[in-house]
Amino acid sequence: MTSAGYHRRVGSVARRAIAAWMLAAAPLAAPARAADASPVVSVDGGRVAGSTEAGGAPLSVFRGIPFAAAPVGALRWRAPQPVARWHGIRPATAFGARCMQQPLFSDMMFRSPGISEDCLYLNVWSPAMPAGRTAAMPARRTAARLPVLVYIHGGGCVAGDGSERRYDGAALARRGIVVVTLNYRLGAFGFLAHPALTAESPHHASGNYGLLDQVAALDWVKRNVAAFGGDPARITIGGESAGSMSVSVLMASPLSRGSIAGAIGESGAAMQKHSPQPLAAFEAKGTAFAAAIGANDLAALRALPADRLLAAQAAAADLPARPVVDGYLLTEAPAVTFAAGRAAHVPLLVGSNSQEAPAAALLGEAAPTLAAYRAGLARRLGTGADAVFALYPARSDADVLAMATAVASDDFLALPTWKWFDLQRRSGAPTYLYNYERVRPRFLADPGSRAAWGAVHSAEIEYALGNLDTNPIYAWTAADRQVSATMSGYWANFVATGDPNGAGLPVWPRATADEGAIRRQIIDVDTRSAPFPEQRRYVAAEPLLVLR
């Protein structure tokens, strides 16, 4: 699921700004907490005590709840197992450790204490429940239960966690939603396939451990969310980038598709160039990886210290961290499942950003000229270059930046995301398409910095989840706050009703069966419904556009 343009790192100015802010604002990191007694609920494993937070409508927040046993020792590369029961009341006021990963993306601002294999934790934000409520006290009546959003972090399946500031659930919880974020195993820890792992599995499967963690977390939410005021029959799953790809997989998987009431996908789907491959191909890569690090059997692999395994993963030239068709979690490629009508038949809100990848992904270091554009297409597409040029034409140098950006963005994420949209639209399920175009402002620490050409990959997260204030490196404006209010309003309405529309928001039409009449929502200061002429281009580009 990785790519040269994947989840673009912010530049050196952003890295310095983040570091400076983290040092200066560390004492302000914890939200205000009310002085009353902690809310206590009973979940799988025992009772947990969270905190009540002010700063608007009061919230009950539970951090670091284990949803599965620590996947260490003999449980490394096994499906997640039930959590062991604990005695007394377990504190749930601090985030659990994030899963093993390297510091790859400098736009990730974590609140977790560090990395560990013991990382299968989730976090819950909900409108405040009665203080001191215990297991003996009943959950809210069914009629009053709240819609639920389970949000899956991005990071290419090699980085990220549910503690990141941009995924904070407080803003949406104040709109009447129970919000859950979660961790899942990453990299070699979460996606290693190997013939010996397949042989020992009761399902004759290996490689999808990180996704099995997501399934286990979703099952945990379904069993336990009523204790937090949530409705287990109204769970929407959402995510961005690798998290969005995960959502498409969970909609297709027979293990999870029956637990979902709705889905949100931001920039990504496990389709097209990101389509899961057959198990045998990934087993071969896993075998080569194990041989390269001198692990001759599973006992040796499981005996490797976590830090050594992480270092070996970093040095590996070809170790995929992505879903695989394992015959258990996935019995076929998700596109096949969706096309056959076997995926979750639920409302889907899905879209991508105006610059998922930069023009440089196609042009390299060359200036944006017509000659460089033609050369880039020929270099990356070979004999298909002329056909793609006809779909993405540039009449002069002035057209090249936009067209090269469109080709790079569509190849990387927009085309796979569209394919997911199109298949779900054809199934007759309510489907809503967006294109996010708001360009983030300049860095607060460097007013002279240049804003991006378009809305870059991951730029929408803070807007959609109502979290601009969690990211202090940008000079947010009133216009940014307007866009965030609109976008988070759509997201909240969709989680609550399966329809993003609501009072005070520009009307967002549901996608039609008629391809010529499809409209998408342009999300920007002037949020509006617009025709979708790219539908025909995507249909034609689908078999052609895979940059090498």
C-alpha positions as CSV (number, residue, x, y, z in Angstrom):
1,M,0.0,0.0,0.0
2,T,3.1,2.2,-0.1
3,S,4.1,4.4,-3.0
4,A,6.7,7.1,-3.8
5,G,4.1,9.7,-3.4
6,Y,2.2,8.0,-0.6
7,H,1.0,10.2,2.3
8,R,3.4,13.0,1.4
9,R,5.6,14.2,4.2
10,V,5.4,17.9,5.1
11,G,8.5,19.9,4.4
12,S,11.3,21.0,6.7
13,V,9.4,24.1,7.7
14,A,6.5,22.0,8.9
15,R,8.8,19.7,10.8
16,R,10.4,22.6,12.6
17,A,7.0,24.1,13.3
18,I,5.6,20.9,14.7
19,A,8.7,20.4,17.0
20,A,8.6,23.9,18.2
21,W,4.9,23.7,19.0
22,M,5.2,20.4,20.8
23,L,7.8,21.8,23.1
24,A,6.0,25.1,23.7
25,A,2.5,23.7,24.1
26,A,3.2,20.4,25.9
27,P,1.6,21.7,29.2
28,L,-1.6,22.6,27.3
29,A,-1.9,19.1,25.6
30,A,-4.5,17.7,28.0
31,P,-8.1,18.8,27.6
32,A,-9.8,20.5,30.5
33,R,-11.4,17.9,32.8
34,A,-14.3,18.4,35.0
35,A,-13.9,17.9,38.8
36,D,-16.7,15.4,39.2
37,A,-16.3,11.6,39.5
38,S,-15.0,9.6,36.6
39,P,-17.5,7.7,34.4
40,V,-17.1,4.0,34.9
41,V,-18.4,1.4,32.5
42,S,-18.2,-2.4,32.2
43,V,-16.7,-3.8,29.0
44,D,-15.0,-7.1,27.9
45,G,-12.4,-7.8,30.5
46,G,-13.8,-5.7,33.4
47,R,-14.6,-2.1,34.4
48,V,-12.8,1.0,33.1
49,A,-12.8,4.5,34.4
50,G,-12.5,7.4,31.9
51,S,-12.6,11.1,32.4
52,T,-15.2,13.8,31.9
53,E,-13.9,16.7,29.8
54,A,-15.3,20.2,29.5
55,G,-14.5,22.8,26.8
56,G,-18.0,22.9,25.4
57,A,-20.7,20.2,25.9
58,P,-19.1,17.8,28.4
59,L,-17.8,14.5,27.1
60,S,-16.9,11.2,28.6
61,V,-13.6,10.0,27.2
62,F,-12.0,6.6,27.6
63,R,-8.4,6.1,26.3
64,G,-6.3,3.0,26.0
65,I,-9.0,0.3,26.4
66,P,-7.6,-3.1,25.4
67,F,-9.8,-4.8,22.8
68,A,-7.6,-7.9,22.4
69,A,-4.8,-9.6,24.1
70,A,-1.3,-8.3,23.5
71,P,0.0,-9.9,20.2
72,V,3.4,-10.9,21.6
73,G,5.4,-14.1,22.0
74,A,3.3,-17.0,20.8
75,L,0.5,-14.6,19.7
76,R,2.7,-12.7,17.2
77,W,1.2,-13.3,13.8
78,R,-1.9,-14.9,15.1
79,A,-5.5,-13.6,14.9
80,P,-6.3,-11.3,17.8
81,Q,-7.3,-13.2,20.9
82,P,-9.7,-12.2,23.7
83,V,-8.4,-9.8,26.3
84,A,-7.7,-11.3,29.8
85,R,-10.0,-10.1,32.6
86,W,-8.6,-7.7,35.1
87,H,-9.7,-7.1,38.7
88,G,-11.1,-3.8,40.0
89,I,-11.5,-0.7,37.9
90,R,-8.9,-0.2,35.2
91,P,-7.9,3.5,34.5
92,A,-8.7,4.5,30.9
93,T,-7.3,8.1,30.9
94,A,-4.1,7.6,28.9
95,F,-3.6,6.4,25.3
96,G,-2.1,3.0,24.9
97,A,1.2,2.5,23.0
98,R,1.1,2.7,19.2
99,C,2.0,-0.4,17.2
100,M,5.6,-1.0,16.1
101,Q,6.6,1.5,13.5
102,Q,9.3,3.9,12.4
103,P,9.0,7.7,12.4
104,L,8.1,7.9,8.8
105,F,5.7,10.8,8.4
106,S,6.4,14.1,10.2
107,D,2.8,15.3,10.0
108,M,1.8,12.6,12.6
109,M,1.4,14.2,16.0
110,F,1.0,11.3,18.5
111,R,-0.2,11.4,22.1
112,S,0.6,7.8,22.8
113,P,3.7,7.1,25.0
114,G,5.7,5.2,22.4
115,I,5.8,2.0,20.3
116,S,5.2,-1.5,21.5
117,E,4.0,-4.8,20.3
118,D,1.4,-4.6,23.1
119,C,-0.6,-2.0,21.2
120,L,-4.2,-3.3,20.6
121,Y,-6.0,-0.5,22.3
122,L,-8.9,1.8,21.3
123,N,-10.3,5.1,22.5
124,V,-13.9,6.3,22.9
125,W,-15.4,9.8,23.0
126,S,-19.1,10.1,23.8
127,P,-21.5,12.8,25.1
128,A,-21.1,12.8,28.9
129,M,-22.8,10.0,30.7
130,P,-23.7,10.0,34.4
131,A,-20.6,10.4,36.5
132,G,-19.6,7.3,38.4
133,R,-21.9,5.0,36.4
134,T,-20.9,1.4,37.0
135,A,-21.7,-2.0,35.4
136,A,-24.7,-2.3,37.7
137,M,-26.3,0.8,36.1
138,P,-28.2,0.3,32.9
139,A,-27.0,1.6,29.6
140,R,-29.1,4.3,27.9
141,R,-32.4,3.2,26.6
142,T,-32.4,1.8,23.0
143,A,-34.5,4.7,21.7
144,A,-31.9,7.2,23.0
145,R,-28.8,5.4,21.8
146,L,-26.4,7.4,19.7
147,P,-24.9,6.7,16.2
148,V,-21.3,5.4,16.3
149,L,-18.3,6.2,14.1
150,V,-15.3,3.8,14.1
151,Y,-12.5,5.7,12.5
152,I,-9.4,3.9,11.1
153,H,-6.1,5.8,10.8
154,G,-4.0,6.1,7.7
155,G,-0.2,5.8,7.2
156,G,0.3,3.2,4.5
157,C,-0.2,0.3,7.0
158,V,3.3,1.1,8.3
159,A,2.6,4.0,10.6
160,G,0.0,5.9,12.6
161,D,-2.3,5.3,15.5
162,G,-5.6,6.3,17.1
163,S,-4.0,8.8,19.4
164,E,-3.1,11.3,16.6
165,R,-4.4,14.7,17.3
166,R,-6.1,15.0,13.9
167,Y,-8.2,12.0,14.7
168,D,-9.5,13.3,18.0
169,G,-13.1,12.4,18.5
170,A,-14.2,15.3,20.7
171,A,-15.7,17.6,18.0
172,L,-17.9,14.9,16.5
173,A,-18.9,13.6,19.9
174,R,-20.2,17.1,20.7
175,R,-22.4,16.6,17.7
176,G,-24.1,13.6,19.3
177,I,-21.9,10.8,18.0
178,V,-19.9,8.1,19.9
179,V,-16.5,8.1,18.2
180,V,-14.0,5.3,18.4
181,T,-10.4,5.3,17.2
182,L,-8.2,2.2,17.2
183,N,-4.7,0.8,16.7
184,Y,-3.9,-2.2,14.4
185,R,-0.7,-4.0,13.8
186,L,1.5,-2.5,11.1
187,G,4.3,-3.5,8.7
188,A,5.8,-6.9,9.1
189,F,4.0,-7.3,12.4
190,G,0.6,-6.9,10.8
191,F,1.0,-8.1,7.2
192,L,3.6,-10.8,7.0
193,A,2.5,-13.8,5.0
194,H,4.5,-17.1,5.2
195,P,3.7,-20.7,4.2
196,A,4.4,-21.8,7.8
197,L,2.0,-19.2,9.2
198,T,-0.6,-20.3,6.7
199,A,-0.1,-24.0,7.6
200,E,-0.6,-23.4,11.4
201,S,-3.7,-21.2,10.9
202,P,-7.0,-23.0,11.5
203,H,-8.3,-21.0,8.5
204,H,-5.2,-21.8,6.4
205,A,-4.6,-18.1,6.0
206,S,-1.8,-15.6,6.8
207,G,-0.9,-12.0,6.2
208,N,-4.0,-10.0,7.2
209,Y,-3.3,-9.7,10.9
210,G,-3.7,-5.9,11.0
211,L,-7.0,-6.1,9.3
212,L,-8.1,-8.9,11.6
213,D,-7.3,-6.5,14.4
214,Q,-9.7,-4.0,12.8
215,V,-12.4,-6.7,12.6
216,A,-11.8,-7.6,16.3
217,A,-12.1,-3.9,17.3
218,L,-15.3,-3.6,15.3
219,D,-16.7,-6.7,17.0
220,W,-15.7,-5.2,20.3
221,V,-17.5,-2.0,19.6
222,K,-20.6,-3.9,18.6
223,R,-20.6,-5.9,21.9
224,N,-19.7,-2.9,24.1
225,V,-20.7,0.4,22.6
226,A,-24.1,0.4,24.3
227,A,-22.3,0.9,27.6
228,F,-21.0,4.3,26.2
229,G,-24.5,5.3,25.0
230,G,-23.9,4.0,21.4
231,D,-26.2,2.0,19.2
232,P,-24.6,-1.3,18.0
233,A,-27.0,-1.3,15.1
234,R,-25.8,2.1,13.8
235,I,-22.0,1.7,13.4
236,T,-20.4,3.6,10.5
237,I,-16.8,2.8,9.7
238,G,-14.6,5.5,8.3
239,G,-11.0,6.2,7.5
240,E,-8.4,8.1,5.4
241,S,-5.8,6.7,3.0
242,A,-4.8,3.3,4.3
243,G,-7.7,3.6,6.7
244,S,-10.0,4.2,3.7
245,M,-8.6,1.2,1.9
246,S,-9.3,-0.7,5.1
247,V,-12.9,0.4,5.1
248,S,-13.3,-0.9,1.5
249,V,-11.9,-4.3,2.7
250,L,-14.1,-4.4,5.8
251,M,-17.2,-3.8,3.5
252,A,-16.1,-6.7,1.4
253,S,-15.0,-9.2,4.0
254,P,-17.4,-11.9,5.2
255,L,-16.1,-11.4,8.7
256,S,-17.2,-7.7,9.0
257,R,-19.7,-6.7,6.3
258,G,-22.7,-7.6,8.4
259,S,-21.7,-5.3,11.3
260,I,-21.6,-2.1,9.3
261,A,-24.5,0.4,8.9
262,G,-22.5,2.9,6.8
263,A,-19.1,3.7,5.5
264,I,-16.9,6.8,4.8
265,G,-13.9,6.6,2.6
266,E,-11.4,9.5,2.3
267,S,-8.8,9.0,-0.5
268,G,-8.3,5.3,-1.0
269,A,-9.7,1.9,-1.9
270,A,-8.2,-1.6,-2.1
271,M,-8.9,-1.6,-5.8
272,Q,-7.0,-1.0,-9.1
273,K,-3.3,-0.7,-8.3
274,H,-4.0,-1.3,-4.6
275,S,-6.0,-4.5,-5.2
276,P,-5.0,-7.3,-2.8
277,Q,-2.9,-10.0,-4.4
278,P,-3.2,-13.8,-4.1
279,L,-1.7,-15.3,-0.9
280,A,1.0,-17.3,-2.7
281,A,2.7,-14.2,-4.0
282,F,3.0,-12.7,-0.5
283,E,4.0,-16.0,1.0
284,A,7.0,-16.0,-1.4
285,K,8.0,-12.5,-0.2
286,G,7.6,-13.5,3.4
287,T,9.8,-16.6,2.9
288,A,12.5,-14.4,1.3
289,F,12.3,-12.0,4.2
290,A,12.6,-14.7,6.8
291,A,15.6,-16.2,5.0
292,A,17.3,-12.8,4.7
293,I,17.2,-12.3,8.4
294,G,18.3,-15.9,9.2
295,A,15.0,-17.1,10.7
296,N,14.6,-20.7,9.6
297,D,11.3,-21.4,11.2
298,L,8.4,-19.7,13.1
299,A,10.0,-20.2,16.4
300,A,13.0,-18.2,15.3
301,L,10.8,-15.5,13.8
302,R,8.7,-15.2,16.9
303,A,11.9,-15.1,19.1
304,L,13.2,-12.0,17.3
305,P,13.1,-9.0,19.6
306,A,10.5,-6.5,18.3
307,D,13.1,-3.8,17.6
308,R,15.2,-6.2,15.5
309,L,12.2,-7.2,13.5
310,L,11.3,-3.6,13.0
311,A,14.9,-2.8,11.8
312,A,14.8,-5.8,9.4
313,Q,11.5,-4.6,8.0
314,A,13.0,-1.2,7.3
315,A,15.9,-2.8,5.4
316,A,13.8,-5.2,3.4
317,A,13.5,-4.3,-0.3
318,D,10.2,-6.0,-1.1
319,L,8.1,-6.7,2.0
320,P,4.5,-5.6,1.3
321,A,2.3,-4.1,4.0
322,R,-1.1,-4.4,2.4
323,P,-4.1,-6.7,2.4
324,V,-3.9,-10.1,0.7
325,V,-6.6,-12.5,-0.6
326,D,-6.1,-15.1,2.1
327,G,-9.3,-17.1,1.7
328,Y,-10.5,-16.1,5.1
329,L,-10.7,-12.4,5.7
330,L,-10.8,-11.9,1.9
331,T,-12.0,-14.7,-0.3
332,E,-11.6,-12.6,-3.5
333,A,-10.4,-9.1,-4.5
334,P,-12.8,-6.5,-3.1
335,A,-13.7,-5.2,-6.5
336,V,-15.0,-8.6,-7.4
337,T,-17.1,-8.7,-4.2
338,F,-18.6,-5.2,-4.9
339,A,-19.3,-6.0,-8.5
340,A,-21.2,-9.2,-7.5
341,G,-23.3,-7.3,-5.0
342,R,-21.8,-9.3,-2.0
343,A,-20.3,-6.3,-0.2
344,A,-22.1,-4.5,2.6
345,H,-25.2,-2.9,1.0
346,V,-25.0,0.3,3.1
347,P,-24.7,4.0,2.4
348,L,-21.2,5.1,1.3
349,L,-19.8,8.6,1.4
350,V,-16.5,8.6,-0.5
351,G,-14.1,10.9,-2.4
352,S,-10.6,12.2,-2.9
353,N,-8.6,15.4,-2.9
354,S,-7.6,17.7,-5.8
355,Q,-3.9,16.8,-5.4
356,E,-3.5,13.3,-4.1
357,A,0.0,13.2,-5.7
358,P,2.0,16.1,-7.2
359,A,2.9,16.6,-10.8
360,A,6.5,15.8,-10.0
361,A,5.4,12.1,-9.5
362,L,5.1,12.1,-13.3
363,L,7.5,14.8,-14.4
364,G,10.3,14.2,-12.0
365,E,12.6,17.2,-11.7
366,A,11.6,18.5,-15.1
367,A,9.9,21.8,-15.6
368,P,6.1,21.5,-16.4
369,T,6.4,21.7,-20.2
370,L,4.5,19.9,-22.9
371,A,7.6,18.0,-23.9
372,A,8.3,16.9,-20.3
373,Y,4.7,15.8,-19.9
374,R,4.9,13.7,-23.1
375,A,8.2,12.2,-22.0
376,G,6.9,11.4,-18.5
377,L,3.9,9.6,-19.9
378,A,6.1,7.6,-22.2
379,R,8.5,6.7,-19.5
380,R,5.8,5.6,-17.0
381,L,3.2,4.1,-19.4
382,G,5.1,2.8,-22.4
383,T,2.8,2.0,-25.3
384,G,-0.3,3.3,-23.3
385,A,1.1,6.9,-23.2
386,D,-0.8,8.2,-26.2
387,A,-4.1,6.8,-25.1
388,V,-3.7,8.4,-21.6
389,F,-2.6,11.7,-23.2
390,A,-5.8,11.7,-25.2
391,L,-7.8,11.4,-21.9
392,Y,-5.6,14.0,-20.1
393,P,-4.8,16.4,-22.9
394,A,-2.5,19.4,-22.7
395,R,-2.6,21.9,-25.5
396,S,0.3,24.0,-24.2
397,D,2.8,24.3,-21.4
398,A,0.2,26.2,-19.4
399,D,-2.0,23.0,-19.2
400,V,0.7,20.7,-18.0
401,L,0.7,21.3,-14.3
402,A,-3.0,20.6,-14.0
403,M,-2.9,17.6,-16.3
404,A,0.2,16.0,-14.8
405,T,-1.2,16.5,-11.3
406,A,-4.5,14.8,-12.5
407,V,-2.6,11.8,-14.0
408,A,-0.5,11.3,-10.9
409,S,-3.4,11.8,-8.5
410,D,-5.7,9.6,-10.4
411,D,-3.2,6.8,-10.8
412,F,-2.3,6.9,-7.1
413,L,-5.6,7.2,-5.3
414,A,-8.4,9.0,-7.1
415,L,-9.0,6.3,-9.7
416,P,-9.2,3.4,-7.1
417,T,-11.4,5.6,-5.0
418,W,-13.7,6.3,-7.9
419,K,-13.9,2.5,-8.7
420,W,-15.2,1.9,-5.2
421,F,-17.7,4.6,-5.6
422,D,-18.9,3.4,-9.0
423,L,-19.3,-0.2,-7.9
424,Q,-21.3,0.8,-4.8
425,R,-23.4,3.2,-6.9
426,R,-24.2,0.5,-9.3
427,S,-25.4,-1.7,-6.5
428,G,-28.2,0.7,-5.7
429,A,-27.0,1.6,-2.2
430,P,-27.1,5.3,-1.3
431,T,-23.7,6.7,-2.5
432,Y,-22.3,10.2,-2.2
433,L,-19.2,11.4,-4.0
434,Y,-17.0,14.4,-3.1
435,N,-13.9,16.2,-4.3
436,Y,-12.1,18.1,-1.6
437,E,-10.5,21.3,-3.0
438,R,-9.7,23.5,0.0
439,V,-6.0,24.4,0.0
440,R,-4.5,24.6,3.5
441,P,-3.1,28.0,4.5
442,R,0.5,28.8,5.0
443,F,2.6,27.7,7.9
444,L,2.0,29.9,11.0
445,A,5.7,29.8,11.8
446,D,6.7,31.0,8.3
447,P,4.2,33.5,6.8
448,G,6.3,33.6,3.7
449,S,5.9,29.9,2.9
450,R,4.0,28.9,-0.2
451,A,0.6,27.2,0.0
452,A,0.3,24.0,-1.9
453,W,-1.0,23.9,-5.5
454,G,-4.0,21.8,-4.6
455,A,-5.6,20.0,-1.6
456,V,-2.9,17.5,-0.8
457,H,-3.3,14.0,0.4
458,S,-4.6,13.9,4.0
459,A,-5.3,17.7,4.1
460,E,-9.0,17.1,4.7
461,I,-8.8,15.1,7.9
462,E,-8.7,18.1,10.3
463,Y,-11.6,19.7,8.4
464,A,-13.8,16.6,8.3
465,L,-13.4,15.7,11.9
466,G,-13.6,19.3,13.2
467,N,-10.0,19.3,14.4
468,L,-8.3,22.4,13.0
469,D,-7.3,23.5,16.4
470,T,-5.4,20.2,17.0
471,N,-3.0,21.2,14.2
472,P,-1.3,24.5,15.2
473,I,1.2,24.7,12.4
474,Y,-1.2,26.3,10.0
475,A,-2.6,29.9,10.0
476,W,-6.2,28.8,10.0
477,T,-8.6,31.5,8.8
478,A,-12.3,32.1,9.1
479,A,-12.7,30.5,5.7
480,D,-11.0,27.4,6.9
481,R,-13.3,27.2,9.9
482,Q,-16.3,27.6,7.5
483,V,-15.1,24.7,5.4
484,S,-14.6,22.6,8.5
485,A,-18.0,23.4,9.9
486,T,-19.6,22.4,6.6
487,M,-17.5,19.2,6.1
488,S,-17.8,18.0,9.7
489,G,-21.6,18.7,9.5
490,Y,-21.8,16.4,6.4
491,W,-19.8,13.7,8.2
492,A,-21.9,13.9,11.4
493,N,-25.2,13.8,9.5
494,F,-24.1,10.9,7.4
495,V,-23.1,8.9,10.6
496,A,-26.4,9.7,12.1
497,T,-28.7,9.1,9.2
498,G,-26.8,7.6,6.2
499,D,-27.3,10.9,4.4
500,P,-24.9,13.9,4.6
501,N,-27.7,16.5,4.1
502,G,-29.0,18.7,6.8
503,A,-30.1,22.1,7.8
504,G,-27.8,24.9,6.8
505,L,-25.7,22.8,4.5
506,P,-25.5,23.0,0.7
507,V,-27.6,20.2,-0.8
508,W,-25.5,17.1,-1.7
509,P,-27.3,14.9,-4.3
510,R,-27.1,11.2,-4.0
511,A,-25.3,9.6,-7.0
512,T,-27.7,8.4,-9.7
513,A,-27.8,5.2,-11.8
514,D,-27.6,7.4,-14.9
515,E,-23.9,7.9,-15.5
516,G,-24.5,11.2,-17.4
517,A,-26.3,12.7,-14.5
518,I,-23.9,11.9,-11.6
519,R,-23.0,14.9,-9.5
520,R,-20.3,15.2,-6.9
521,Q,-19.9,17.7,-4.0
522,I,-17.1,20.2,-4.4
523,I,-16.0,20.9,-0.8
524,D,-14.3,24.3,-0.5
525,V,-15.3,27.8,0.7
526,D,-18.0,27.7,-2.1
527,T,-19.2,24.2,-1.4
528,R,-21.5,23.1,-4.1
529,S,-22.9,20.3,-6.2
530,A,-21.3,20.0,-9.7
531,P,-21.4,17.7,-12.7
532,F,-18.9,14.8,-12.8
533,P,-17.5,14.7,-16.3
534,E,-14.6,12.6,-15.1
535,Q,-17.0,9.6,-14.9
536,R,-16.4,8.9,-18.6
537,R,-12.7,9.6,-18.4
538,Y,-12.3,7.2,-15.5
539,V,-14.2,4.5,-17.3
540,A,-11.8,4.8,-20.2
541,A,-8.7,5.3,-18.1
542,E,-9.3,2.3,-15.7
543,P,-7.5,-0.3,-17.8
544,L,-4.8,2.0,-18.9
545,L,-3.6,4.2,-16.1
546,V,-1.1,2.3,-13.9
547,L,2.2,4.2,-13.7
548,R,5.3,2.1,-13.4
